[in-house]
Amino acid sequence: THQVRVHLSYIGHPIIGDGIYGSNKSKKMAEELGMGRQFLHAKRLEFTHPVTGKQIVLEDKLADDLLKCLRILRRRAKMSG
């Protein structure tokens, strides 16, 4: 995650809740949203197993705490918009 966090911060899109590479704005937003962690999620990971050569696919839905924050952010965007 380090490279993703550094790159996104560098291009002006820090991850909400990133205490190291996040901007003051993203840190403040994390506090307002009650985020106890970084807003990071991998919807799908796919790789070739190094021993069997089989394609491995892992998928997961967005965690409830992240869904809650996303709903709040969408509501705010509509209100300001």
MODELLER restraints for C-alpha pairs under 7 A, 6 or more apart:
rsr = mdl.restraints
at = mdl.atoms
rsr.add(forms.Gaussian(group=physical.xy_distance, feature=features.Distance(at['CA:5:A'], at['CA:14:A']), mean=6.86, stdev=0.5))
rsr.add(forms.Gaussian(group=physical.xy_distance, feature=features.Distance(at['CA:5:A'], at['CA:15:A']), mean=6.63, stdev=0.5))
rsr.add(forms.Gaussian(group=physical.xy_distance, feature=features.Distance(at['CA:5:A'], at['CA:21:A']), mean=6.54, stdev=0.5))
rsr.add(forms.Gaussian(group=physical.xy_distance, feature=features.Distance(at['CA:6:A'], at['CA:21:A']), mean=6.30, stdev=0.5))
rsr.add(forms.Gaussian(group=physical.xy_distance, feature=features.Distance(at['CA:8:A'], at['CA:14:A']), mean=5.27, stdev=0.5))
rsr.add(forms.Gaussian(group=physical.xy_distance, feature=features.Distance(at['CA:9:A'], at['CA:21:A']), mean=6.09, stdev=0.5))
rsr.add(forms.Gaussian(group=physical.xy_distance, feature=features.Distance(at['CA:9:A'], at['CA:22:A']), mean=6.39, stdev=0.5))
rsr.add(forms.Gaussian(group=physical.xy_distance, feature=features.Distance(at['CA:14:A'], at['CA:21:A']), mean=6.83, stdev=0.5))
rsr.add(forms.Gaussian(group=physical.xy_distance, feature=features.Distance(at['CA:14:A'], at['CA:22:A']), mean=4.92, stdev=0.5))
rsr.add(forms.Gaussian(group=physical.xy_distance, feature=features.Distance(at['CA:14:A'], at['CA:23:A']), mean=6.26, stdev=0.5))
rsr.add(forms.Gaussian(group=physical.xy_distance, feature=features.Distance(at['CA:14:A'], at['CA:26:A']), mean=6.64, stdev=0.5))
rsr.add(forms.Gaussian(group=physical.xy_distance, feature=features.Distance(at['CA:15:A'], at['CA:22:A']), mean=5.97, stdev=0.5))
rsr.add(forms.Gaussian(group=physical.xy_distance, feature=features.Distance(at['CA:15:A'], at['CA:26:A']), mean=6.78, stdev=0.5))
rsr.add(forms.Gaussian(group=physical.xy_distance, feature=features.Distance(at['CA:15:A'], at['CA:38:A']), mean=6.65, stdev=0.5))
rsr.add(forms.Gaussian(group=physical.xy_distance, feature=features.Distance(at['CA:15:A'], at['CA:39:A']), mean=6.24, stdev=0.5))
rsr.add(forms.Gaussian(group=physical.xy_distance, feature=features.Distance(at['CA:16:A'], at['CA:22:A']), mean=6.81, stdev=0.5))
rsr.add(forms.Gaussian(group=physical.xy_distance, feature=features.Distance(at['CA:16:A'], at['CA:26:A']), mean=4.85, stdev=0.5))
rsr.add(forms.Gaussian(group=physical.xy_distance, feature=features.Distance(at['CA:16:A'], at['CA:27:A']), mean=6.39, stdev=0.5))
rsr.add(forms.Gaussian(group=physical.xy_distance, feature=features.Distance(at['CA:16:A'], at['CA:29:A']), mean=6.85, stdev=0.5))
rsr.add(forms.Gaussian(group=physical.xy_distance, feature=features.Distance(at['CA:16:A'], at['CA:30:A']), mean=5.66, stdev=0.5))
rsr.add(forms.Gaussian(group=physical.xy_distance, feature=features.Distance(at['CA:16:A'], at['CA:38:A']), mean=5.83, stdev=0.5))
rsr.add(forms.Gaussian(group=physical.xy_distance, feature=features.Distance(at['CA:16:A'], at['CA:39:A']), mean=5.41, stdev=0.5))
rsr.add(forms.Gaussian(group=physical.xy_distance, feature=features.Distance(at['CA:17:A'], at['CA:26:A']), mean=6.41, stdev=0.5))
rsr.add(forms.Gaussian(group=physical.xy_distance, feature=features.Distance(at['CA:17:A'], at['CA:27:A']), mean=5.50, stdev=0.5))
rsr.add(forms.Gaussian(group=physical.xy_distance, feature=features.Distance(at['CA:17:A'], at['CA:30:A']), mean=4.96, stdev=0.5))
rsr.add(forms.Gaussian(group=physical.xy_distance, feature=features.Distance(at['CA:17:A'], at['CA:35:A']), mean=6.46, stdev=0.5))
rsr.add(forms.Gaussian(group=physical.xy_distance, feature=features.Distance(at['CA:17:A'], at['CA:37:A']), mean=5.60, stdev=0.5))
rsr.add(forms.Gaussian(group=physical.xy_distance, feature=features.Distance(at['CA:17:A'], at['CA:38:A']), mean=4.28, stdev=0.5))
rsr.add(forms.Gaussian(group=physical.xy_distance, feature=features.Distance(at['CA:17:A'], at['CA:39:A']), mean=6.23, stdev=0.5))
rsr.add(forms.Gaussian(group=physical.xy_distance, feature=features.Distance(at['CA:18:A'], at['CA:27:A']), mean=6.82, stdev=0.5))
rsr.add(forms.Gaussian(group=physical.xy_distance, feature=features.Distance(at['CA:18:A'], at['CA:38:A']), mean=5.34, stdev=0.5))
rsr.add(forms.Gaussian(group=physical.xy_distance, feature=features.Distance(at['CA:19:A'], at['CA:27:A']), mean=6.67, stdev=0.5))
rsr.add(forms.Gaussian(group=physical.xy_distance, feature=features.Distance(at['CA:33:A'], at['CA:69:A']), mean=6.20, stdev=0.5))
rsr.add(forms.Gaussian(group=physical.xy_distance, feature=features.Distance(at['CA:39:A'], at['CA:66:A']), mean=6.67, stdev=0.5))
rsr.add(forms.Gaussian(group=physical.xy_distance, feature=features.Distance(at['CA:41:A'], at['CA:62:A']), mean=6.78, stdev=0.5))
rsr.add(forms.Gaussian(group=physical.xy_distance, feature=features.Distance(at['CA:43:A'], at['CA:59:A']), mean=5.57, stdev=0.5))
rsr.add(forms.Gaussian(group=physical.xy_distance, feature=features.Distance(at['CA:43:A'], at['CA:60:A']), mean=5.36, stdev=0.5))
rsr.add(forms.Gaussian(group=physical.xy_distance, feature=features.Distance(at['CA:43:A'], at['CA:61:A']), mean=6.28, stdev=0.5))
rsr.add(forms.Gaussian(group=physical.xy_distance, feature=features.Distance(at['CA:44:A'], at['CA:58:A']), mean=5.62, stdev=0.5))
rsr.add(forms.Gaussian(group=physical.xy_distance, feature=features.Distance(at['CA:44:A'], at['CA:59:A']), mean=4.41, stdev=0.5))
rsr.add(forms.Gaussian(group=physical.xy_distance, feature=features.Distance(at['CA:44:A'], at['CA:60:A']), mean=6.66, stdev=0.5))
rsr.add(forms.Gaussian(group=physical.xy_distance, feature=features.Distance(at['CA:45:A'], at['CA:57:A']), mean=5.83, stdev=0.5))
rsr.add(forms.Gaussian(group=physical.xy_distance, feature=features.Distance(at['CA:45:A'], at['CA:58:A']), mean=5.16, stdev=0.5))
rsr.add(forms.Gaussian(group=physical.xy_distance, feature=features.Distance(at['CA:45:A'], at['CA:59:A']), mean=6.51, stdev=0.5))
rsr.add(forms.Gaussian(group=physical.xy_distance, feature=features.Distance(at['CA:46:A'], at['CA:56:A']), mean=5.57, stdev=0.5))
rsr.add(forms.Gaussian(group=physical.xy_distance, feature=features.Distance(at['CA:46:A'], at['CA:57:A']), mean=4.46, stdev=0.5))
rsr.add(forms.Gaussian(group=physical.xy_distance, feature=features.Distance(at['CA:46:A'], at['CA:58:A']), mean=6.34, stdev=0.5))
rsr.add(forms.Gaussian(group=physical.xy_distance, feature=features.Distance(at['CA:47:A'], at['CA:55:A']), mean=5.82, stdev=0.5))
rsr.add(forms.Gaussian(group=physical.xy_distance, feature=features.Distance(at['CA:47:A'], at['CA:56:A']), mean=5.34, stdev=0.5))
rsr.add(forms.Gaussian(group=physical.xy_distance, feature=features.Distance(at['CA:47:A'], at['CA:57:A']), mean=6.73, stdev=0.5))
rsr.add(forms.Gaussian(group=physical.xy_distance, feature=features.Distance(at['CA:48:A'], at['CA:54:A']), mean=5.57, stdev=0.5))
rsr.add(forms.Gaussian(group=physical.xy_distance, feature=features.Distance(at['CA:48:A'], at['CA:55:A']), mean=4.48, stdev=0.5))
rsr.add(forms.Gaussian(group=physical.xy_distance, feature=features.Distance(at['CA:48:A'], at['CA:56:A']), mean=5.85, stdev=0.5))
rsr.add(forms.Gaussian(group=physical.xy_distance, feature=features.Distance(at['CA:49:A'], at['CA:55:A']), mean=6.23, stdev=0.5))
rsr.add(forms.Gaussian(group=physical.xy_distance, feature=features.Distance(at['CA:49:A'], at['CA:56:A']), mean=6.43, stdev=0.5))
